[in-house]
Amino acid sequence: MTLDIPYQRLARTAFPLILCAITLLYFGVHAVNGDSGLRAWFDITQKIEKLEAELEVSRAERGHLDQKVNLLRAESLDPDLLDETARNTLGLSHPNDVIILLDE
């Protein structure tokens, strides 16, 4: 019986420490790998940066298209832009144009 007492003391002091260590390990793993963990946070941050860059490109493209549309409005019609748009869209050409076809 005297041999069991030191082991019982060790078990009484070690068990709560082991339980705390396992609990901390469990929460630590989920803090890094969980749905709301650090990895998910980094992934979301990268997605946000990528989408903000795409948004910036889309805004620039929209600004360019808005400017082009404004030039085609009846109030401020640009004849050169209208001619260029008609030629590109409809495949038309002026009778005096020289057309060179290239093999692609």
Order of alpha helices (4+ residues) and beta strands (2+ residues): alpha-alpha-alpha
